[in-house]
Amino acid sequence: MRGTELTQFLDGLTQRIELYINSADNTDHKTVDYLTPSSRGQSTDLSLPLEGNGSQSILDDIDEFLRQCVRTNRPEFMNPLWGGLNVAGFAGEVIAALTNQSMYTYELSPIATLIEQAIVERMMEIVGYAEGFGTLTTGGSNGNMMGMLCARQASHPMSSITGFDGSKYVAFVSAEAHYSVLMSANVVGIGYQNLVKVACDSRGRMKPESLVEEIVRARTNGQTPFCIIATSGTTVRGAFDPLKEIANIAHDNNIWLHVDAAWGGSSLFSKRFRKLMDGVELADSVCWDAHKMMGMPLICSVFLTKSKDTLRAVCAHGDAAHYLFHEDTKDIDLGRYSLQCGRRNDSLKLWIAWREIGDAGWAKMVERYCDLSDYLEALVAKSEHLTMMSERRWTNVCFRFESENLDLNELNTEIRNRLMREGVHLVSRSNIGEDVVIRAVVANPLIDESVLESLVSAVERHGQEIIREIPARY
Ligand SMILES: Cc1ncc(COP(=O)(O)O)c(C=O)c1O
């Protein structure tokens, strides 16, 4: 496409982007039109034609997609640990796709390489690493896997070359850690039965004394503890494990400490909340998702380690690629510090967004989200039907609707299903212990007090409706 056709196409594209962004808080739009997979499949032409449909079809297909997608930029979208649209980040994403750099060598992505290094260095400074290195990964799941892989490398340096019998190696995580740690244990070769889930206190934080007990137990059983993964911002409750105490235990026992700060890492920007991660500077590695609270378009996730050499050893496979990596650029080619070959330029959007608002802007964002979460918690406390299900530290607000003589798990599951079918407020259904809870997350710049009020009244309305229907059911 070129000339006038290209200009018209780009005009059409820009109009759609503008419309999508501007409709984010229109009250006449839903967050999603709920349809089952089969009815959605039947009502949409998904076929891939033998002969192309021509350039006219591009905008039609985009229209169809925009009509059907979940509108993650709407303020009522409070289901995962991210939401909203950061326009600067979006612009960076578009330019990254437009210019299509791959992050393996300086030669092929010169400015992007320097930008990525600037991001990694700044994030290391914020974490409190005087030296080290890092890489952008495909997400916190991958960052946790990198952490465990570095731990394996540190404890068994030949493992990447000779292979590894991991059946006697054990890693420790909190009982409320993200499920990706199971994947890490699988991929790294210890198997997830060798991942010890350490007990948490009533607020969902790993108990240091239980960690010590588990390490002693493992040693007594002839196993080799090699990795602890602490979480800063757990997925369901937003709990922060006590890093200082855990770091002391890790150091006393010569065990690698990785911190999963995929969700809670942004607390480091705020003077009010930074203390939640006191001791992070003592950890050997950290992962931090900028595509969660910082609102970058997926994917934007950073893995940092104090030990550049360990990361280099874990990623040494690149040395075989004579067609890509050369001796004279060995200190600048980022592909030597990544498990990927072709890799997206995920740092550009973060760099552009960061330069727009600075550290001060991120701090303001964190504090506003926490204040709004306080507001939601207060609404729950005021409601005669709703109860908070966990003490809160972060922007996960876990609550449920209560009513006497009813199965509260069934009731809250049904409330969540009805919210989903209504298609306005999207929240998550999670578990704390045996209890089903409704988890709303404040991580979306368009959320304000009125959106939280409307969420609470929607939950109350559905809850009361269900109760009214019960006699009719029997
Ligand atoms: C605590 C925590 N760690 C890791 C992850 C995985 O992050 P990603 O989706 O970027 O792989 C999540 C995802 O929600 C998470 O909550």
The ligand as an ORCA input file, in Angstrom:
! r2SCAN-3c Opt
* xyz 0 1
  C       2.951    -12.286     41.753
  C       2.991    -12.597     40.285
  N       4.123    -13.063     39.745
  C       4.221    -13.384     38.447
  C       3.133    -13.234     37.621
  C       3.252    -13.625     36.184
  O       3.402    -12.492     35.416
  P       3.264    -12.534     33.826
  O       1.799    -12.586     33.560
  O       3.897    -11.263     33.419
  O       3.989    -13.740     33.341
  C       1.934    -12.748     38.126
  C       0.772    -12.579     37.246
  O      -0.264    -12.135     37.628
  C       1.859    -12.436     39.497
  O       0.718    -12.017     40.051
*
